[in-house]
Amino acid sequence: MSALLSATCAVPAAGAVLTAALPAGTTGARRRTTKVVALGVSALTLVLAAVVAIRFDPHGDRYQLTESYSWIRSFGITFSLGVDGIGAVLALLTAVLVPMVMLASWHDADPDAAPAPAGSDGPVDPGTIERRRRTQGFFALILAVEAMVVVSFYATDVFVFYVFFEAMLIPMYFLIGGFGDRAGGPESARQRSYAAVKFLLYNLLGGLVMLAAVIGLYVIAQEQGFGTFDLQTLTSAIADGKLQLSGTAEKALFLGFFFAFAVKAPLWPLHTWLPNAMGEATAGTAVLITAVVDKVGTFAMLRFCLGLFPHASKTFAPAILVLSLIGIVYGALLAVGQKDIKRLVAYASISHFGFIIMGIFALTSQGQSGATLYMVNHGLSTAAWMLVAGFLISRRGSRLIADYGGVQKVAPVLAGTFLIGSLATLSLPGLAPFVSEFLVLVGTFARYPVIGIVATFGIVLAALYALLLYQRTMTGPVKEGVRAMPDLKARELAVVAPLVALTVLLGVYPKPLTDLVNPSVNATLSQVHETDPAPAHPVAATPGGEQK
């Protein structure tokens, strides 16, 4: 039995403990040591996640590199891990983004207090030491989030997934509330606290509903001789008819799982925590929220909702598609009217998550393949967009769009990378999000043409909010507060360049990702007993038997 998956999960977890345990120190050198250690751990995690993706055989079993360790025997709970194509690419996305977030957030947790005299390691004010501990805490929390997210993508035990699905809320709560955006103004601390509590309460409510559904599933399964939380055992038993759920029970359990995932995703109308959280968090933490943590919700819809409750998934699919469509248009419309850069990106993400969920519940191979690609491509493009926005905000000290203008004249590289992020957000052909959005729309139109047609209106709105933001911040006369703005530095370029390169590469050549995810998508569709709809206008055949 390979231990590759558990190693990939354990490295960031151990790194979080190590980083938190490093001495607080009173010099910049010790803070740099903390950052370098955390960055090194994240780089090692990236190597392991890449090895997992490389070793995964798209033509082999659905779950590979499996591991299972006994945990709570009396309830049939095992620490079971296994990776399919979707989990492999999303874990790799997480491992790619975390080092970028760390580099982008290099100074976000630096203390506000003046440093100790050069060469001095003597006693300092206790409050100063406490503020210096923020560096250790900040990077340790990022690694803790990474560990829990990776476990969620690899877990094949329903209870283990639930534990880490909920546990990741704790480090995220402290990242939002304790390490928020310094450009938030005099009310920043209060607003950060409100955003962190709202994030926690919304997601805890979803988790509690899911816990009731997890317990209900276990009780029903135990009554029929399946006293286990193992996902493969349960899905196989349901597919074979050995484990039978009544219509009412299956619908109730589906809604319990789906509610938690819809809050995490987030899906309209359960989205309201996201603009607050992203607005008050640092740019790096905002990327963790929307590009990493929220993907666990959409991933879980594919793995758990469709796998465990196939009939209920088909029953509720039309209603979920309507909610997704509302989210697409609603999020885009609110993004157009935003005055705050980070809240604009947050509402844009709500619109994008509507596309992802729509692709999942269109129940077509194109839709689900597009939804999976969308998770990856949205993570890359939004990370680039948000991180460059964070660099912009840190220079000007303001999140308000009205405070900017003419940036491209004083910081052309910053403006250029921001333009690429904006164009990716509106799904320009040749950039990665276009491929996934096109597949989602094609897959949705094949089964629900009206919803597919209306959803295209979201593309028009995306062009509106993305280009208006660029025009108002980067073009026009140079405003006074922008005049002395420096361009991107080497560290910042090291963050943005790989994200831009991947966005372009996957826009031109997405085949490596589609080869990995398509077998898992087909397996998911077979679980819900769905096939792609036949074309409305079959290809005509010539008299000689050849198709035209």
Steps between C-alpha positions, in 0.01 A plus 500: 500500500645833388526781754529776240160654569544505877846653453353775283250576775748464788773729366299826522347391831843435650624822342222694672604362838867565431436857382284580801768359734786710362632760747322833474824700481545873492686540172409502134734206445290273719184605323666420169596158635136434583390601153769296326413190702130535418573562133729197488228281650249623244750431219548142624122457511484620140755239395301223671168616352663508155629144549146390593359657182775345287458155650123505456401283204188638326434157354531315831269463799293802598671531840874437500794517744249396765584484869292394797579519871270388778368790706169442686423133446174493693343737245679367194705820458835469327748766392463405134660691215475452126532729202299529183577733210293787640656478846849478348470822299333696783761391754766603249327838456509548877867409515580744218311791654625477859865591422370787284283620788795486738725699268227755438434527875868522594456818705132474589569372852801717576462680833381857521737577784845641435772232484753451778837671459734329254692214659280507809338185630436645843169548680229687311151608579276189546241651269764529229591131536135407474465697179810330366336163556253597228754399237522144633126479547413634158714256302412208727130564438552503123672160518223367725238603244700332225526173694127488572401584144729233355357239738150601386592437136653161580260370769288198406336465841191718542568569868867588442394739226248663731756550777746681276224680310408663831847524654629728223261767627714555811823618334298695242314679778826619654647596162199721428450646846856520624695583184267723305555767239682805637337721237160466660502834681442585867211254530710219358534292819127502566420418139751215496348354814152521348615337175681218683203424727257507205726263306518264795130503587380444144737210443443349845126500434559318174730256675248422772233423242748276320590323825134407549494362146825306554356339813174425321686332214699287743189391692315399182807320364558316830142377506563336162832344600738774382637643824767707332582851380717376213394688187588225251306239697195722534489617138548146368224369726264777390582444131443123534175545692636327810466820702160652439391847604133592492411797282433727798813392686723546196363848433545605862855367515586663168374837621702464822822443307422750225414781743845481658672493164286785363599719795867422448488543120314752538168477313239775497327576742753351747782720370481811716798411720743501206517875412556585868769235545690582181465873551648501849764229450845556355530432129677171569232384741231604251666272244498214751129556554377515142765301311568222752249458786185570301602239241450233766126576486465456124730196502286338769186550294655279232644238733237470774167644380502329161674184622290429808164643394466455122120508480467804725771675299293464185184606681647823635720578197251741332454702821876516558553615143256785555686604816828480310360717222382759752846495657668556162294807417466634854872475578594665171250784541624579852860483380421770241379736772781450754720785621739269690751303291506191721124482537472524121725192467287326765174557313667396176596173672138445605405527134776257400393247764153514346656375174685221683191372681294532183749280317488237775121468507448523125592130526685487171860402435580839344342686791677305771833498318463876455405545867810313614722700266324815621601422857864490393489789254302725730751427774792606281342805337335636813820446698693706245230770491462525877871489580581776253209697648657440841834637379314804366311556826813462715669777300211748517356398838142502371252247363276762337499503120454877499842550661679362194563617146785502253687208661615365163706817446701459822493119546458341155592144606249508784236635263584238237466207737179648638367519144576132441317411822204713389490340154517152654211590729281589203604171333686640202573225241858381534495523881416207725153602631363519144539125446320408821222758460439389142470134607263589784274698267504231230429227755218697659344597167491134392255415780358838611519736200313791659728505805805472276388796289422725798831408668691649207379839622748454787785514246384842382483627857844354572646703217329808643628475859849379408568764236339781699724416795808508277393825334429679828818393676764469228413755233427872494684782680749400768347573840709665768519194727609283207776724364783348706374140481783247433463220249503130588813380676686174440316311776164618369591405145598155627143470632314626195709356215425128566128570540487697175703231321267223618194704407632538144629142471174339616307735274693378197558137601259369768543135396718394799221598737216359294681166468518481879145606587289349221509138626384616845229713339375200301500288815295765680244512219469121505427517874199723433401283202526787254635522147547800277183602315481402136548790259174674410592476131679170424759503226343389177640201314577491130351229277833320515473472877753769580411781732513855373 
